[in-house]
Amino acid sequence: MDEAIGTVVGKLREKNLLERTLVADYPGDQVLRQHLGVACGVAGDYANSIESFKQAIAIKPTPTAYLNLAVALKKAGDVSAAVESLRLYLADPRGETLASVKAAEAELKSLEASLKK
């Protein structure tokens, strides 16, 4: 099991390096920055994940980018920033499924409640 996890982490690092190279070659590509943010997040590198999602949003704000940013921020322990990102996601969830919107609403409610404690 540990070997399988090590293999997956190694592949994620390779993917992360490849995506970083592509981002350097195509700095205005919002989708590449989204992919890099996801890869960094899966590898547990939340600081770079957050930065990649913020860069993606600066290029072209999308509901998915705001949602991904909220996930990364929450995992990094920045609940108040995650709340703000979820609010931005919910302000214009065009193209998102009803299930995703409902899940985001529930997560927002939960995070807001945790901030009041």
N, C-alpha and C positions, 0 to 999 in steps of 0.2 A: 504494500500500500504506500509506504513512504517513498519507494522508488518511483511509483506512478505519479505521485504528487510532485516529486523532484523533476520528473520529465515534463510535466505540464508547466511548472514554474519556469523551467529552462526555455520551453517553447514560447511562453509569454514574454520572457525577456528578449528573445530573438525578434518576436513580432514587434515589441515595443521599440527596439533599436531600428528596425526597418521603417516603422511608422514615423519615428523621429527624423530619420533621413528624408523620407518623403515630405514631411512637413517643412523641413528646411528647403527642399527643392520647390515646394508649392505652398508658400506662406499664406496665400489667400484662400486655401481650400478648407472650408468649414467642415466638411465631412471627415477629412483626414484628422482634424483636431478632435472631432467627436470620437473617432475610433481610438486615437491615442489616449484620450481621457478614459475610455472604457478599459483599455489594456492596462493603463497605470492603476486604475481602481481595482481591477481583478488581482493585480500583483501586490496590492496593499500599499501602493505609493500614492496616497491620497493628496499630498501636496501638489504633485505633478498632474494628477487627475483633475483636481480643481482648477489649476492653471490652464490646462488644455480646454476644459469646458468654458472657462471665462473667455479664452481666446476665440473659441468657436462662436460664442454669443456675440463677441465684438464684431466678428465678420458677418454673421447673419443670425440674429436671434430666432430660435425655433422653440416650440414647446418641448421637444425631446431634449434639447440642450439644457433648458431650465430644469427639467425633471432629472436628468443625469447629474447635473450640478448639485441639486438638492440631495441626491443619494450620497454623492461623494462628501459633501459638507457634513451630513449627518454621521457618516462613518468616521470622519475626521474629528467629530465631537463638537462641531460648530452648529448647534441646533438652531440658534436664532437666525443665522444666515441660511440654513436649510429651509426654515419657515418662509423667509423672504423669497427664496428661489421657487418654492412651491406656490406661493401667491402669484408670482410672475407666470408660472406655468398655467395656473388656473385662470388667469386674466384673459388668456387667449389660447385655449386648447385646440384650436382648429386642426383638424386632421387626426386627432387622437381618438382612440376608442372610448366609448362610454365607460367601459370597465376600468380603463386607465385613469380616467377623470375621477370616477368614484373612489378608486383606490387612493389617488392623490388627495382628495378631499378628506378621506378618513385619516390618512397619514398626517395631513396638516392639523386636523383637530387634535390628534394624539400628541404631536410635537408642541402645539400651543399649550395644551394642558400640562405637559411636562415642564414648560417654562414657568408656569404659574406656581409650581410647587416650591 
